[in-house]
Each structure stands twice: as structure tokens, then as C-alpha cells.
Amino acid sequence: MDCIANSPASDINGTWTLGLVMDYSRALNALVHPTPHSWYQRFLRICHSS
């Protein structure tokens, strides 16, 4: 449990808020399942195709 409490995503008290947990899980998901194109590249492709 010490490695979680000393993580940069924890606040001063070493507790995790819901927002920190969501940000951390989103970052891990992006590492494990990267998308080939970012959202703005997909948006530009859709705009140019119509």
C-alpha cells in the first residue's frame, strides 16, 4: 500500500479522490490500448470527407 500512497496521483494525505482514480485509469487504458489517431485527427477527417 505504500507505493500507492507515495504515487504522484495521491494528494497530500495519501488518499485518492474519484477524479484521481478516473484520471489514473484513463491514463493506464491509453497506455494499454492506444488509439491510432487522436480525437482531433478523426474530427478533421470527418469534416473533410463531408
Secondary structure as GFF3:
##gff-version 3
##sequence-region A 1 50
A	DSSP	alpha_helix	2	5	.	.	.	ID=ss1
A	DSSP	alpha_helix	18	32	.	.	.	ID=ss2
A	DSSP	alpha_helix	39	49	.	.	.	ID=ss3
###
